[in-house]
Amino acid sequence: MSALIMEQQGFNLIGTTSWGVANSLGYQDGEIISFDEYLKVIKNILSVISIPLSVDVESGFSTNKEEIIDNVLTLAKLGCSGVNLEDSTKEYQLKPKQEFSELLKDLRSILDNANFQDFFINARTDTYIALQERQLEETLERAALYEKSGANGIFVPLMSDKNDIKSLLSRITLPLNIMSLPNITDIEELKEIGIRKYSFGNAMSDAIISTIEKFSKSILETKNTKELYLHDDLRTKFMN
């Protein structure tokens, strides 16, 4: 539903959030749901939108390189335009950079050989999540390596310091993807310094869940549903 709404509001690309998808099914994030369950959601989204869809596949829904590549190839064959693929485990421990680099190389090669040359690999590095020290230094090393390994973009969640962002931008030629955080919300300002991709992360999903919690609590406490009708008219045209 959210993808359909956002397309009709004017967005020209949809990127799933694994956190939001998992929460919508009643689960926590972290590949707790199976890839088959996730695939059902992706198929449903593709059936109601006409704009490109990029999929957050976390660490690939497997620890096996061949299975990760097969999962991504499955998404490409469905018609997805790209993926976010992260270099950490489900416990947010960074994988060896060379190991992840080899995965990117093999993935890019297999996608290209299958005629998916335009499929976008957004290489996510979790340096700012997993590390307490040398965050920028490790990010610079990994981003440079991933760029050489066939990634089409670099995604660094929790990077918010403008100087860090500028340092990274000066070292890579790929589009840099930054995630929305409470202290980094001005999209135009980010665009001015060179950010070309911006993700909501789980922020919009959390906001929607918070709204449902608020109304549910209010109804129980007030024994009244009046607040449910204090919204703007719906504009979304749903499928038939």
Secondary structure, 3 states (H helix, E strand, C coil): CHHHHHHHHCCCCEECCHHHHHHHCCCCCCCCCCHHHHHHHHHHHHHHCCCCEEEECCCCCCCCHHHHHHHHHHHHHHCCCEEEEECECCCCCECCHHHHHHHHHHHHHHHHHCCCCCCEEEEECCHHHHCCCCHHHHHHHHHHHHHHCCCCEEECCCCCCHHHHHHHHCCCCCCEEEECECCECCHHHHHHHCCCEEECCCHHHHHHHHHHHHHHHHHHHHCCCHHHHCCCCCCCCCCC
